[in-house]
């Protein structure tokens, strides 16, 4: 199984799971966010690798400051 879930798996296994109660107002927020996602300018998004690299640099710099 892939380490990254696909949208179909997430929708079926979590959002619609009968064992997880989701209040209507939560569902409304999720629907609104999904609509924004559909129309978002994805060219401005960063990959997980880019974000991870930035976070690791921040951690490294913070550790350096603690050493000094």
Number of C-alpha atoms within 10 A of each C-alpha: 4 5 5 6 10 9 9 9 10 12 12 10 13 14 15 12 12 9 9 10 10 13 8 9 9 10 12 11 11 13 12 11 11 12 11 11 11 9 8 11 9 9 6 7 9 9 9 9 9 11 11 11 12 12 12 12 12 12 12 11 11 11 11 10 9 7 6 5
